[in-house]
């Protein structure tokens, strides 16, 4: 019976999987939720002033704005492509003209710190909330040759998908289908992590190192064993993204 339930869960999730651009809305909202609980009082107050420009908005509700307003000028801000097998960040090689997730986060953090225009600062907040999540999705810092796994087609329980979409939302839906408390478990894990200093390039290199693992690219037919193998990795990346997002925002308003 348990096996049948697993097959059914994966069939449902893969029927809705697409060639997504970034973590699905579930993941981005979860990252924002974790960050919210890690903000200092000062950061909470300042973030709320920006959110008040759109009454009723929250960190969670703005977490997908950067995807919803994506255009050709900002599309490259959501990822970075590394040469296959090389996870060392080289700005000239990997981020021409600053068009990658690493430099986009750094630029938007500067806007949030020093720009005097409230609307530009609010947009910068929206970008940071979203892009910090993106850089922790391993395939947003993967290989250019397969477009971060978007070109790596696979079958899971008789349904077509690709590796990028599977990591964006497929596995998360699988975990939530099997355990309705999964999101809360991720939030609780984030609360136990120590906040260590970090740099955006470091997060990109960490994601790349995950992609470089021998078992990361599965056989073309994927089962629940792969999702279970990478459950702790995905959980850690989400909780880490939330904790680090809180660090970024706390650093803007020390």
ZIPE-V931475 format. One record per helix or strand. SS is the DSSP state (helix for helix, strand for strand). FROM is the first residue (numbers start at 1). LEN is the number of residues. Records with the same first field share a line. If there is no record, write none. Layout:
SS: FROM-LEN + FROM-LEN
This chain:
helix: 2-14 + 25-14 + 41-11 + 65-4 + 75-4 + 91-4 + 96-3 + 101-14 + 118-18 + 138-4 + 144-3 + 163-16 + 182-11 + 200-12 + 224-6 + 231-22
strand: 82-1 + 143-1 + 153-4 + 159-4 + 221-1
